[in-house]
Amino acid sequence: MDSWKEAISHSWIYPTVIICANGFFTAMKPSDSFVTPYLTGPDKNLTIEEVTNQILPVWTYSYLALLFPVFLLTDYLRYKPVLLLQGITLIVTWLLLLFTRGVLAMQVVEFFYGLVTATEVAYYAYIYSVVSTDRYQRVTSYCRSSPLVAATVAAVLGQLLVSLADVSYFHLNTISLASVSLAFLCAFFLPMPQKSMFFHRKDASQSLPGPDIVEALAGSDRPSSCQEDTSPDSAGRGPTPQQQAGNAKPRNHMLRVLVQLSKDLRDCYSSRKLLYWSLWWALATAGFYQVVNYIQVLWDFRAPSHSSAVYNGAVEALATFLGSVTSMAVGYVKVNWDLSGELTLGIFSAMDAGSLFLMYFTGNIWACYAGYIAFKACYMLLITIATFSFMAATLQS
């Protein structure tokens, strides 16, 4: 048993499989493609104006408010507890979505979903704490592709159940509840990481000595230090720069980590490459979430769900499938991203912008669908490249 546990702790395959299973069941929600028709239908009986102006914005602002504190909490708790929190929050979200009604209740749902989205950082950061640097590109493609494959399967399943089996949106949400419950169970089997990027650094004992280490060193060196201090040369020189730096280090663990975090950020973003990728990541992700959040409202405006056939699931399936293919392909493509990364960034970002203009100006629902498919596939390709490029460059800084 001990040898089995030891083998698991040193294997990159086991945590990769479990985290990908967690991501798969988290994204395996056939109701996702039909949120707006569900809210505006007989189950919730909300108007499109209430959904657009009073409910959906709650997700945006709650996600923004929670993102930074959840990021710090994720690193401090070493990822796994936050993944468990994500599972619990998903279950609560779908229970509320199924069994509550009214604008206020749906706003609470959006708040919890904002927390779910903020905790996604734990899913994407976890794997880097348990595998070696040389496997970053491969495991990034797996972790990115797993939820995309699940979303594709979920969208196809949802579309088939709605179009062919006449399954209600309520029962689609019931299937989603079962899936997120399985994701919560998967999180229990993840190995607990022994390190993180800031609070539990591998070199923490060297760069950020704790109070107990400082006191031990001070106690063992006290006699020799006293002798040095009483020597004429020491008295004339005063404390060395290293001693001054050591004395200046704050003893409070949290404060020391925040100081180290600010130093790392300063060092990282002195790199122009990291700065470019980070700015793109922030702006592109913000735009992507806004598009995903409101795209069903746009589709409902172009072809009202109460009077037209709804193909949301089929479109999401195709868009996500192309995204998963491109994400998986990135893990096997041998390209020097240091040389061609910015060119790739520019070309596909321009394609994303063109897709947005197409969706806005066209009155044809099929052209709108096509623009969304191109937009999502391009974004998923770029975010996969950005993820492992950013992580690798950060560790090299």
TIVO-610860 format. One line per 8 residues: their letters; for each residue x, y, z of C-alpha. Coordinates in steps of 0.5 Angstrom, whole numbers, plus 500, padded with zeros to 3 digits. Example, Ala and Ser with C-alpha at 12.3 -4.5 7.8 and 13.67 -1.06 7.14 Angstrom:
as	525 491 516 | 527 498 514
//
This chain:
mdswkeai	500 500 500 | 506 505 502 | 509 503 495 | 503 504 491 | 502 511 495 | 509 513 494 | 509 511 486 | 502 515 486
shswiypt	506 521 489 | 512 521 484 | 507 520 478 | 505 525 473 | 499 521 470 | 495 520 476 | 494 527 478 | 493 529 471
viicangf	488 524 470 | 484 526 476 | 484 533 475 | 482 532 468 | 476 528 470 | 474 533 475 | 475 538 469 | 470 534 465
ftamkpsd	465 533 470 | 465 540 472 | 464 542 464 | 459 536 463 | 453 541 464 | 448 540 458 | 444 545 461 | 449 551 459
sfvtpylt	447 552 452 | 440 553 454 | 440 558 460 | 437 564 457 | 431 560 454 | 430 556 461 | 430 563 465 | 425 566 460
gpdknlti	421 560 459 | 415 557 463 | 420 554 469 | 422 561 471 | 418 566 467 | 423 572 467 | 423 577 461 | 429 578 457
eevtnqil	430 585 460 | 430 582 467 | 435 577 465 | 440 582 461 | 440 588 466 | 439 585 473 | 441 578 473 | 447 577 468
pvwtysyl	451 583 470 | 451 580 478 | 456 574 475 | 461 579 472 | 461 584 478 | 462 578 483 | 467 575 479 | 471 581 479
allfpvfl	470 582 486 | 472 575 488 | 478 574 483 | 484 576 487 | 482 574 494 | 480 567 491 | 487 567 488 | 491 568 494
ltdylryk	486 563 498 | 488 558 492 | 495 559 493 | 495 559 501 | 491 553 501 | 495 549 496 | 489 548 490 | 485 542 493
pvlllqgi	481 545 498 | 479 551 493 | 477 545 488 | 473 542 493 | 470 549 495 | 468 550 487 | 465 543 487 | 460 545 493
tlivtwll	459 552 490 | 457 548 483 | 452 544 487 | 449 550 491 | 448 553 484 | 444 548 481 | 440 547 487 | 438 554 487
llftrgvl	437 554 479 | 432 548 480 | 428 550 486 | 428 557 486 | 424 563 483 | 424 570 482 | 430 575 480 | 433 576 487
amqvveff	434 568 487 | 437 568 480 | 442 574 482 | 444 569 488 | 445 564 483 | 449 568 479 | 453 570 485 | 455 563 486
yglvtate	457 562 479 | 461 568 480 | 465 564 485 | 465 558 481 | 468 562 476 | 473 565 480 | 476 558 483 | 477 556 476
vayyayiy	484 558 477 | 485 552 482 | 483 548 477 | 488 551 472 | 494 552 477 | 494 545 481 | 497 541 475 | 503 545 475
svvstdry	504 544 483 | 505 536 482 | 508 535 475 | 515 537 473 | 517 543 468 | 518 539 462 | 511 536 462 | 508 543 462
qrvtsycr	506 543 455 | 503 536 455 | 499 537 461 | 496 544 459 | 493 541 453 | 490 535 457 | 487 540 462 | 485 545 457
ssplvaat	482 540 453 | 478 535 458 | 473 541 460 | 472 543 452 | 471 535 450 | 466 535 456 | 463 541 454 | 462 539 447
vaavlgql	459 532 449 | 454 536 454 | 452 541 448 | 451 535 443 | 447 531 449 | 443 537 450 | 441 539 443 | 439 532 442
lvsladvs	435 531 448 | 431 538 447 | 430 537 439 | 429 529 439 | 427 527 446 | 423 533 447 | 426 533 454 | 425 540 458
yfhlntis	430 545 460 | 429 543 468 | 431 536 467 | 437 538 463 | 439 542 469 | 438 536 473 | 443 532 469 | 448 538 470
lasvslaf	447 537 478 | 449 530 477 | 455 531 473 | 458 537 478 | 456 532 484 | 461 527 480 | 466 533 479 | 466 534 487
lcafflpm	467 527 488 | 473 527 484 | 477 533 487 | 477 528 494 | 482 523 490 | 487 529 488 | 494 528 491 | 495 534 496
pqksmffh	501 539 493 | 507 540 497 | 508 547 494 | 505 553 491 | 507 559 487 | 508 564 493 | 506 561 500 | 509 554 500
rkdasqsl	515 555 495 | 520 550 494 | 525 555 496 | 521 558 502 | 526 556 507 | 532 560 503 | 528 566 500 | 523 567 506
pgpdivea	525 564 512 | 520 563 518 | 521 565 525 | 523 558 528 | 528 558 523 | 531 565 524 | 531 564 531 | 534 557 531
lagsdrps	540 560 527 | 540 566 531 | 541 562 537 | 546 557 534 | 550 563 532 | 550 568 538 | 557 567 541 | 560 568 534
scqedtsp	556 574 533 | 558 577 539 | 565 576 538 | 565 579 531 | 561 585 534 | 566 587 539 | 572 587 535 | 574 593 533
dsagrgpt	573 592 525 | 566 590 526 | 565 596 530 | 568 601 525 | 564 597 519 | 557 597 522 | 552 592 520 | 553 589 513
pqqqagna	548 590 507 | 546 582 508 | 545 583 515 | 541 590 514 | 537 586 509 | 536 580 514 | 533 585 519 | 529 588 514
kprnhmlr	525 582 513 | 518 582 516 | 517 576 521 | 510 576 520 | 508 570 515 | 503 573 511 | 506 580 510 | 513 576 508
vlvqlskd	509 572 503 | 506 579 500 | 512 582 500 | 515 576 496 | 509 576 491 | 510 584 490 | 518 582 488 | 516 576 484
lrdcyssr	511 581 480 | 516 586 479 | 521 581 477 | 516 578 472 | 513 584 469 | 520 587 468 | 520 582 462 | 517 585 456
kllywslw	514 578 453 | 511 576 460 | 508 583 460 | 505 582 453 | 502 575 454 | 499 578 461 | 496 584 458 | 493 580 452
walatagf	491 574 457 | 487 579 462 | 483 583 456 | 482 577 452 | 479 573 458 | 475 579 460 | 472 579 453 | 471 572 452
yqvvnyiq	467 571 459 | 463 577 456 | 461 574 450 | 460 567 453 | 455 571 458 | 451 574 453 | 451 570 447 | 445 567 448
vlwdfrap	441 573 449 | 444 575 442 | 441 569 439 | 435 570 442 | 434 577 440 | 436 574 433 | 431 568 433 | 427 568 439
shssavyn	427 562 443 | 419 562 444 | 418 562 436 | 424 559 433 | 428 552 433 | 433 553 438 | 440 550 436 | 444 553 442
gavealat	447 546 443 | 449 544 436 | 453 551 436 | 456 550 442 | 458 543 441 | 461 545 434 | 465 551 437 | 467 547 443
flgsvtsm	470 541 439 | 474 546 435 | 477 549 441 | 478 542 444 | 482 540 438 | 486 546 437 | 488 546 445 | 490 538 444
avgyvkvn	494 540 438 | 498 545 441 | 501 540 446 | 504 536 440 | 506 542 435 | 513 543 436 | 514 550 435 | 518 556 438
wdlsgelt	513 560 441 | 519 565 443 | 519 567 436 | 512 566 433 | 508 567 439 | 507 574 438 | 505 573 431 | 500 568 432
lgifsamd	497 572 438 | 496 578 433 | 493 573 427 | 488 570 431 | 486 576 435 | 485 579 429 | 480 573 427 | 477 574 434
agslflmy	475 581 433 | 473 580 426 | 468 575 429 | 465 580 434 | 464 585 428 | 460 579 424 | 456 577 430 | 454 585 432
ftgniwac	452 587 425 | 449 581 422 | 442 580 422 | 442 573 420 | 442 568 426 | 447 563 422 | 452 568 420 | 452 570 428
yagyiafk	453 562 429 | 459 562 425 | 462 568 428 | 461 565 435 | 464 558 433 | 470 562 430 | 471 566 436 | 471 561 441
acymllit	476 556 437 | 481 562 436 | 480 564 443 | 481 557 446 | 488 556 441 | 491 562 444 | 489 561 451 | 492 554 451
iatfsfma	499 557 448 | 499 563 453 | 498 558 459 | 504 554 458 | 508 560 455 | 506 564 461 | 508 559 466 | 514 557 463
atlqs	517 564 463 | 515 566 470 | 519 560 472 | 525 562 468 | 524 569 471
//
